[in-house]
Amino acid sequence: MHDHEDSERLASFADVLAGELPDTWASAYHSPEHKDDLAELTNRIWDMDLVAESLAEHPLRHAAVLTRQDGAQVAVIDRHDELGGFLIAAVGPRDVPDEAYRGIREPYGIALSDDPFLSAELVAGDLLARYDAALAQARHNAAAAVRPSQPDRVVLTWQVDGSLAAAPVGETASAILAAGGFVHDKQTNIYRLNGDDTAEQARAVRETGQQLAAHGITVALQHPSGFIAPTATAPATPPAPAKARTTTARGR
């Protein structure tokens, strides 16, 4: 089968599957040219069983990602055996730190036939039920690790990946954090600031702190030890970033 036929087959299957799943899903096809997207997707796939084994032997050449309205995602990839069909796996969200997945069993992926209608019933009754339960626990863990803020004080909590998280109180603080680059997780009401670029992170926190101060809201830092630093408008040196993963699939 030619590559073009492969891509059409996978993309068409994913489109129909998305329309048959409960709730509202959108399907996006990642072609072989999207190497960076495929590499990131491989790292975010939440599986240490069937799909992880497949990815170890057959790196992604293409994939389809289905996204639900609330941000939940699953990935549809080729199945490399004599039975044909596809594999589908849960995808870990970007805004939940790895530490939050500790102790949670992965919602391992499953094999599907070529029939998207029968596959939708299997996915809804099996994978999605386990995925939603695991994701709810991960989000709960993430929220529990963030110290609550107060109306006149926003507490920024260091995460193990070097990012900063806050649970602001009030519309003013929330709006300022969002404008400063903090990404909002609607399910936990936590705002997170990426720590990949520490200089940019420091600049964002400094400017955000100035905006908050203008409204009478102070900023404090919670370090990994739990110690709350005095009022601050710029972060101290963040903790060392997590070591790069060595597995091909995301292990939780």
C-alpha positions as CSV (number, residue, x, y, z in Angstrom):
1,M,0.0,0.0,0.0
2,H,1.4,3.4,-1.0
3,D,2.0,6.1,1.6
4,H,-0.7,8.3,0.2
5,E,-3.2,5.4,0.5
6,D,-2.0,4.9,4.1
7,S,-2.6,8.5,5.0
8,E,-6.0,8.6,3.4
9,R,-7.0,5.4,5.2
10,L,-5.9,6.6,8.6
11,A,-7.3,10.2,8.3
12,S,-10.6,9.0,7.0
13,F,-11.0,6.4,9.8
14,A,-10.2,9.0,12.4
15,D,-12.6,11.6,10.9
16,V,-15.5,9.1,11.1
17,L,-14.5,7.8,14.5
18,A,-14.5,11.4,15.9
19,G,-18.0,11.9,14.7
20,E,-19.2,8.7,16.4
21,L,-17.7,9.2,19.8
22,P,-19.8,10.7,22.6
23,D,-19.5,14.5,23.2
24,T,-17.8,16.6,20.5
25,W,-14.4,15.6,19.0
26,A,-12.3,17.2,16.3
27,S,-9.8,15.2,14.3
28,A,-6.4,16.5,13.1
29,Y,-4.1,14.5,10.8
30,H,-0.3,14.8,11.3
31,S,1.5,13.9,8.1
32,P,5.1,12.5,7.8
33,E,6.3,16.1,7.2
34,H,5.2,17.1,10.7
35,K,8.2,15.5,12.4
36,D,8.3,17.7,15.4
37,D,4.6,17.2,16.1
38,L,5.0,13.5,15.8
39,A,7.9,13.4,18.1
40,E,6.0,15.4,20.7
41,L,3.0,13.2,20.3
42,T,5.1,10.1,20.8
43,N,6.4,11.5,24.1
44,R,2.9,12.4,25.3
45,I,1.2,9.1,24.5
46,W,0.0,7.7,27.8
47,D,0.7,4.0,27.5
48,M,3.2,1.4,28.7
49,D,1.6,-1.6,27.1
50,L,0.4,-2.4,23.6
51,V,0.9,1.0,22.0
52,A,4.3,1.6,23.7
53,E,5.5,-1.7,22.4
54,S,4.3,-0.8,18.9
55,L,6.0,2.6,19.0
56,A,9.3,1.0,20.2
57,E,9.4,-1.1,17.0
58,H,7.6,1.3,14.6
59,P,8.3,5.0,15.2
60,L,5.4,7.2,14.1
61,R,5.3,8.1,10.4
62,H,1.9,9.7,10.7
63,A,-1.0,9.9,13.2
64,A,-4.4,11.4,13.8
65,V,-5.2,13.2,17.0
66,L,-8.8,13.5,18.2
67,T,-9.5,16.3,20.6
68,R,-12.6,16.6,22.8
69,Q,-14.0,20.0,23.7
70,D,-12.6,19.8,27.2
71,G,-9.1,19.3,25.9
72,A,-8.8,15.5,26.3
73,Q,-7.0,13.8,23.4
74,V,-6.5,10.4,21.9
75,A,-4.2,9.3,19.1
76,V,-5.0,6.9,16.3
77,I,-1.9,5.2,14.7
78,D,-1.2,2.3,12.4
79,R,-1.3,-1.2,13.6
80,H,1.6,-3.3,12.4
81,D,0.4,-6.9,12.3
82,E,-1.5,-9.3,10.1
83,L,-4.8,-8.3,11.6
84,G,-4.8,-4.8,10.2
85,G,-6.9,-2.0,11.7
86,F,-5.5,0.7,14.0
87,L,-4.3,1.4,17.6
88,I,-5.7,4.1,19.7
89,A,-4.1,5.6,22.9
90,A,-4.8,8.3,25.4
91,V,-2.6,11.4,25.2
92,G,-1.3,13.1,28.3
93,P,-2.2,16.8,28.5
94,R,0.6,19.4,28.3
95,D,-0.6,21.4,31.3
96,V,-0.4,18.5,33.8
97,P,3.1,18.0,35.3
98,D,4.7,14.5,35.2
99,E,4.7,14.3,39.0
100,A,0.9,14.4,39.1
101,Y,0.8,11.0,37.3
102,R,2.8,9.2,39.9
103,G,0.9,6.1,41.2
104,I,-1.8,6.3,38.5
105,R,-2.2,3.3,36.3
106,E,-1.9,4.2,32.6
107,P,-5.2,4.1,30.6
108,Y,-3.5,1.7,28.2
109,G,-4.4,1.8,24.5
110,I,-6.4,-0.7,22.6
111,A,-6.5,-2.3,19.1
112,L,-9.3,-1.4,16.7
113,S,-10.7,-2.9,13.6
114,D,-11.1,-1.1,10.3
115,D,-14.8,-0.4,11.2
116,P,-15.0,3.1,12.8
117,F,-18.6,2.5,14.0
118,L,-17.8,-0.6,16.0
119,S,-14.6,1.0,17.1
120,A,-16.4,4.0,18.5
121,E,-18.5,1.7,20.8
122,L,-15.3,0.0,22.0
123,V,-13.4,3.3,22.6
124,A,-16.4,4.9,24.4
125,G,-17.0,1.9,26.7
126,D,-13.4,1.0,27.4
127,L,-10.6,3.5,26.7
128,L,-12.5,6.7,27.4
129,A,-13.9,5.4,30.7
130,R,-10.4,4.6,31.9
131,Y,-8.8,7.7,30.5
132,D,-11.4,10.0,32.1
133,A,-10.9,8.4,35.5
134,A,-7.1,8.5,35.3
135,L,-7.1,12.1,34.0
136,A,-9.4,13.2,36.8
137,Q,-7.0,11.7,39.4
138,A,-3.9,13.4,37.7
139,R,-5.6,16.8,37.7
140,H,-6.6,16.3,41.3
141,N,-2.9,15.5,42.2
142,A,-1.8,18.5,40.2
143,A,-4.2,20.8,42.1
144,A,-3.2,19.4,45.5
145,A,0.4,20.3,44.8
146,V,-0.4,24.0,44.3
147,R,-0.7,26.2,47.4
148,P,-4.0,28.2,47.4
149,S,-3.7,32.0,46.9
150,Q,-5.5,34.7,48.8
151,P,-7.5,37.6,47.5
152,D,-4.6,40.0,48.1
153,R,-1.8,37.5,47.5
154,V,-0.9,35.2,44.6
155,V,1.3,32.2,45.5
156,L,3.4,30.9,42.7
157,T,4.4,27.2,43.3
158,W,7.5,25.7,41.6
159,Q,6.7,22.5,39.8
160,V,9.2,19.6,39.2
161,D,9.5,20.5,35.5
162,G,10.6,24.1,36.3
163,S,7.2,25.6,35.6
164,L,5.2,27.8,38.0
165,A,1.6,27.3,39.0
166,A,-0.9,29.4,40.7
167,A,-4.5,29.2,41.8
168,P,-5.5,32.9,41.9
169,V,-8.5,34.2,43.8
170,G,-10.6,36.8,42.0
171,E,-11.1,37.9,38.4
172,T,-8.4,40.6,38.5
173,A,-5.6,38.3,39.5
174,S,-6.8,35.7,37.0
175,A,-6.9,38.1,34.1
176,I,-3.4,39.5,34.9
177,L,-1.9,36.0,35.1
178,A,-3.5,35.1,31.7
179,A,-2.2,38.3,30.1
180,G,1.2,37.5,31.5
181,G,1.5,34.1,29.7
182,F,0.1,31.8,32.4
183,V,-2.0,29.1,30.7
184,H,-5.4,28.4,32.4
185,D,-6.6,24.8,33.1
186,K,-10.3,25.2,33.3
187,Q,-10.9,22.0,35.2
188,T,-8.6,22.8,38.1
189,N,-8.6,26.7,37.7
190,I,-4.8,26.5,37.9
191,Y,-2.6,28.9,35.9
192,R,0.8,27.6,34.7
193,L,3.8,29.3,33.3
194,N,6.2,27.3,31.2
195,G,9.8,27.1,32.5
196,D,11.6,26.0,29.3
197,D,13.1,29.5,28.9
198,T,14.0,30.7,32.4
199,A,14.9,34.2,31.2
200,E,11.5,34.6,29.6
201,Q,9.9,33.0,32.6
202,A,11.6,35.5,34.9
203,R,10.6,38.4,32.7
204,A,6.9,37.2,32.6
205,V,6.8,36.9,36.4
206,R,8.4,40.2,37.0
207,E,6.0,42.0,34.7
208,T,3.0,40.1,36.1
209,G,4.1,40.9,39.6
210,Q,4.2,44.6,38.7
211,Q,0.7,44.4,37.3
212,L,-0.6,42.6,40.4
213,A,1.1,45.1,42.7
214,A,-0.7,48.0,40.9
215,H,-3.9,46.4,42.0
216,G,-2.8,45.8,45.6
217,I,-2.0,42.1,45.1
218,T,1.4,40.8,46.2
219,V,3.3,37.8,44.9
220,A,5.0,35.0,46.8
221,L,6.9,31.9,45.8
222,Q,6.5,28.5,47.2
223,H,9.6,26.4,46.7
224,P,9.6,22.6,46.5
225,S,10.3,22.3,50.2
226,G,7.1,24.1,50.9
227,F,8.8,27.2,52.2
228,I,7.0,30.4,51.2
229,A,9.4,33.1,50.2
230,P,8.7,36.8,51.1
231,T,6.8,39.0,48.7
232,A,8.5,38.9,45.3
233,T,8.1,40.2,41.8
234,A,10.6,37.9,40.1
235,P,11.4,34.3,40.6
236,A,14.6,32.9,42.1
237,T,16.6,30.3,40.2
238,P,14.1,27.5,39.3
239,P,14.8,23.8,40.3
240,A,16.7,21.7,37.8
241,P,14.4,20.6,35.0
242,A,13.3,17.0,34.8
243,K,15.7,14.6,33.0
244,A,14.9,13.9,29.4
245,R,12.8,10.8,28.9
246,T,14.6,7.8,27.4
247,T,11.5,5.8,26.5
248,T,9.7,6.2,23.2
249,A,6.3,6.3,24.8
250,R,5.1,8.4,27.7
251,G,5.3,6.3,30.9
252,R,3.2,7.4,33.8
